[in-house]
Amino acid sequence: MPRPPDPSLTIDPETGHVRLGDHPAAITPAMSIGALRERFAAWVSGGRDIGNGYEWVSLSRVRLADRPAGMSLCFFEGRLTMLTLGVTLPDDEEEEGWPTEGTSLRHVAFLKRNLERLLGRSMTNGSVQFGWGAAWANFDHKGFMASAGVHYEPGRRGS
């Protein structure tokens, strides 16, 4: 399959559906891992089965607000429950292979600003609730890095 151009990521605030550019399929709440691997094969760049019902799949070569980005999608018992977002910014700095605190804080600000724009809602405390789940962008003090993404609530509107 030929590699498509790096698509821009969008999120529908009404349903929580994630789209990659004009790709016809959407990433949807409770989507099966098999459907994701089949419909988004051009962007799948890795994964890991944790062995306890959780499995992660990575998608790369996407864009968020015209910046290179990637997603890690979390599946529980084969169904999508959450996706996390990461981004690369021009002024990124690392120490021993890890982002500096300044870089992580810039990532949080960028991700928060762009999630607010995509979802049309303010994330005053670093998160916002929807009928289908929630979105967040904050600094993870335990992991000492940016943390951002979407969490789906089973059985809620949009699922």
C-alpha positions in Angstrom: 0.0 0.0 0.0 1.5 3.4 -1.0 2.2 5.7 1.9 -0.3 8.5 2.0 0.8 12.1 2.9 1.0 12.9 6.6 -2.7 13.8 7.5 -3.9 16.4 10.0 -5.6 15.0 13.0 -9.1 16.2 13.9 -11.5 15.3 16.7 -15.3 15.6 16.4 -16.5 17.3 19.7 -19.9 15.7 19.4 -18.8 12.1 19.1 -15.1 11.9 20.0 -14.4 10.4 16.6 -10.8 11.0 15.4 -10.1 11.6 11.7 -6.8 11.6 9.8 -7.1 14.1 7.0 -9.6 12.9 4.3 -9.1 9.2 5.2 -12.6 7.7 4.9 -12.5 5.7 8.2 -12.7 7.3 11.6 -11.2 6.1 14.9 -14.2 5.6 17.1 -14.9 4.9 20.8 -14.8 1.2 21.5 -13.4 0.4 18.0 -11.9 -3.0 17.8 -8.1 -3.4 17.6 -8.5 -5.5 14.4 -10.5 -2.7 12.7 -7.9 -0.1 13.7 -5.0 -2.2 12.4 -6.9 -2.9 9.1 -8.3 0.6 8.4 -5.2 2.5 9.6 -2.4 0.1 8.5 -0.5 2.9 6.7 0.0 4.7 10.0 0.5 1.8 12.4 4.1 2.0 13.6 4.2 -0.4 16.5 2.4 -1.8 19.5 2.7 -3.7 22.7 0.4 -6.4 24.3 0.8 -5.9 28.0 -0.7 -9.3 28.7 -3.4 -8.3 31.1 -6.2 -7.4 28.7 -4.5 -4.1 27.7 -2.8 -3.6 24.4 -1.3 -0.4 22.8 -1.0 0.4 19.2 1.1 3.4 17.9 0.2 5.5 14.9 2.8 7.9 13.5 3.3 10.3 10.6 0.2 12.4 11.5 0.1 16.1 12.1 -1.5 18.3 14.7 -1.7 22.0 13.8 0.9 21.4 11.1 3.4 19.9 13.5 4.6 16.2 13.4 2.6 14.2 15.8 1.9 10.6 16.9 -0.8 8.7 18.8 -0.7 5.7 21.1 -4.1 4.0 21.3 -5.0 1.9 24.4 -7.3 -1.1 24.0 -8.8 -3.1 26.8 -10.0 -6.6 25.9 -9.7 -5.6 22.2 -11.7 -2.3 22.4 -10.4 1.3 22.2 -10.6 3.1 25.6 -8.1 5.9 25.2 -5.6 7.6 23.0 -2.6 9.7 23.9 -1.0 12.4 21.7 2.6 13.5 21.3 4.0 16.2 19.2 7.4 17.5 17.9 8.1 21.2 18.2 11.0 23.1 16.5 12.6 24.1 19.8 12.6 20.7 21.5 15.5 20.0 23.8 16.6 16.7 25.4 18.8 15.6 28.3 20.0 12.0 28.1 17.4 11.2 25.5 14.4 12.6 27.4 12.6 15.9 26.9 13.6 18.7 29.3 11.0 20.1 31.6 10.9 23.2 29.5 10.2 21.1 26.4 7.5 19.2 28.2 5.8 22.4 29.4 5.8 23.7 25.8 4.3 20.5 24.6 1.5 20.7 27.2 0.8 24.3 26.2 0.7 23.4 22.5 -1.4 20.3 23.0 -3.9 22.1 25.3 -4.3 25.0 22.9 -4.8 22.7 20.0 -7.2 20.3 21.8 -9.2 23.4 22.9 -9.3 24.6 19.2 -10.3 21.1 17.9 -13.0 20.5 20.5 -14.3 24.1 20.8 -14.1 24.0 24.6 -11.8 25.5 27.3 -9.6 23.2 29.3 -9.1 25.6 32.2 -7.9 22.9 34.7 -6.2 20.8 32.0 -9.2 18.7 31.1 -12.7 18.9 29.7 -15.7 16.4 29.9 -18.0 15.4 27.0 -20.9 13.0 26.7 -18.6 10.5 25.2 -15.7 10.9 27.6 -13.0 13.5 28.2 -9.9 15.2 26.9 -6.8 16.3 28.8 -3.5 18.0 28.5 -1.2 18.5 31.5 2.2 17.9 32.9 2.6 14.4 34.4 4.7 15.0 37.5 5.3 11.3 38.1 6.5 10.7 34.5 8.0 14.2 34.3 6.6 14.7 30.8 3.6 16.1 28.8 0.5 14.0 28.9 -2.5 14.6 26.6 -5.2 12.7 24.9 -8.8 11.5 24.9 -10.4 9.0 27.2 -13.7 7.2 26.1 -16.3 6.2 28.6 -18.1 3.0 27.7 -21.8 3.4 27.1 -21.8 7.2 26.9 -23.1 9.1 23.9 -20.7 8.8 20.9 -19.6 5.3 22.0 
